[in-house]
């Protein structure tokens, strides 16, 4: 038993943790709801351009929070946006929301939550630069990033800022 535990600890120490790559800024902006600034957003890719998920992956979206937001508030808002866009089923939305409950946590002022869309369309999440989990469903990644980047987003001004007015 002790030998197995030592092996697990050693493997965890030697196994490389997911790391955010050094990417170039595409655009950045702020999201406000009524009178409140909720977060600043930054979009990055390997060459600083964005022509689509498959063309530019890895794609990093980083949100820096300006106020305290609970995990459940963020998940509810995410599901609301998927419903607004209408590109995923209720079953998918519930499945993804349940997965996010196991990854995300409450955030406070100054916290940075980042989503890294990999070339295989899986998504790794980071909180303040530390890996916190992944969603491996390849349909999730583009539909998650669509919340900010799809032409029908509910935040078109932020989309323009993230895409550097392209």
Residue pairs with C-beta under 8 A, 6 or more apart in sequence:
17 131
18 116
18 124
18 126
18 131
18 134
19 131
20 60
20 114
20 116
20 126
20 129
21 46
21 58
21 60
21 116
23 44
23 45
23 46
23 58
23 60
24 44
24 45
24 46
24 47
24 48
25 42
25 43
25 44
25 48
26 43
26 44
26 45
26 48
26 49
26 50
26 162
26 163
26 164
27 42
27 43
27 161
27 162
27 163
27 164
27 165
28 40
28 41
28 42
28 43
28 161
28 162
29 40
29 41
29 157
29 158
29 160
29 161
29 162
30 37
30 39
30 40
30 41
30 158
30 161
31 37
31 38
31 39
31 40
31 41
31 155
31 158
32 38
36 66
36 67
37 66
37 67
38 65
38 66
38 67
38 69
39 63
39 64
39 65
39 66
40 63
40 64
40 66
41 61
41 62
41 63
41 64
41 148
41 158
41 161
41 162
42 60
42 61
42 62
42 64
42 162
43 50
43 59
43 60
43 61
43 148
43 149
43 162
43 163
44 59
44 60
44 62
45 56
45 57
45 58
45 59
45 60
46 56
46 58
47 56
49 56
50 56
50 59
50 149
50 163
50 166
53 59
53 117
53 121
53 141
53 142
53 145
54 119
54 121
57 117
57 118
57 119
57 121
58 116
58 117
58 118
58 119
59 116
59 117
59 145
60 114
60 115
60 116
60 117
61 114
61 115
61 117
61 145
61 148
61 162
62 112
62 113
62 114
62 115
63 112
63 113
63 114
64 110
64 111
64 112
65 107
65 108
65 109
65 110
65 111
65 112
65 113
66 109
67 109
68 106
68 107
68 108
68 109
69 106
69 107
70 106
71 100
71 101
71 104
71 105
71 106
71 107
72 101
74 104
74 107
75 97
75 100
75 101
75 104
78 97
78 100
78 144
78 147
79 93
79 97
81 147
81 153
81 154
82 88
82 92
82 93
82 96
82 143
82 147
83 93
84 152
84 154
85 143
85 146
85 147
85 150
85 152
85 153
87 143
87 146
87 150
88 96
88 139
88 143
92 139
92 140
92 143
95 137
96 135
96 137
96 140
96 144
99 135
99 137
99 140
100 135
102 133
103 125
103 132
103 133
103 134
103 135
104 113
104 125
104 127
104 132
105 127
105 132
107 113
107 127
111 127
111 128
112 126
112 127
112 128
112 129
113 125
113 126
113 127
114 125
114 126
114 127
114 129
115 123
115 124
115 125
115 144
115 145
116 123
116 124
116 125
116 126
117 123
117 141
117 142
117 144
117 145
118 124
118 141
120 138
121 138
121 139
121 140
121 141
121 142
122 134
122 135
122 136
122 137
122 138
122 140
122 141
123 134
123 135
123 140
123 141
123 144
124 131
124 133
124 134
125 131
125 132
125 133
125 134
125 135
126 132
135 141
135 144
146 153
147 153
148 155
148 158
148 159
148 162
149 159
149 162
149 163
150 159
151 159
153 159
